[in-house]
Amino acid sequence: MKMAGKIIIDIERCKGCGLCVTVCPKGCIIISKCSNKSGYFPAQATNMECTGCAMCAIICPDAVIEVYRDENTVGGPSKKDRPILVKDK
């Protein structure tokens, strides 16, 4: 199965609250067994079946999560399906 999304977490700024773990519909985020420099156990992305929904980034109170989507897989019009603007005469 091709990954549709990719999650990147700034583990040094993450406090490990676990909110992202609870909202991920595919279970793509876990809490790390290793602490960061501040002593927190941060969230860690597995990206196994990430759909790119961005629920994790939306709920993150510290805004340390970035979500990227593969536009070819997630949906939306491809470049060839987009309407072409009519040129002025």
HUNOR-V895523 format. One record per run of one state. SS is the DSSP state (@ for helix, = for strand, . for the rest). FROM is the first residue (numbers start at 1). LEN is the number of residues. If there is no record, write none. Layout:
SS:FROM:LEN, SS:FROM:LEN
This chain:
.:1:4, =:5:5, .:10:9, @:19:5, .:24:5, =:29:3, .:32:11, =:43:3, .:46:9, @:55:5, .:60:5, =:65:5, .:70:1, @:71:4, .:75:4, @:79:3, .:82:8
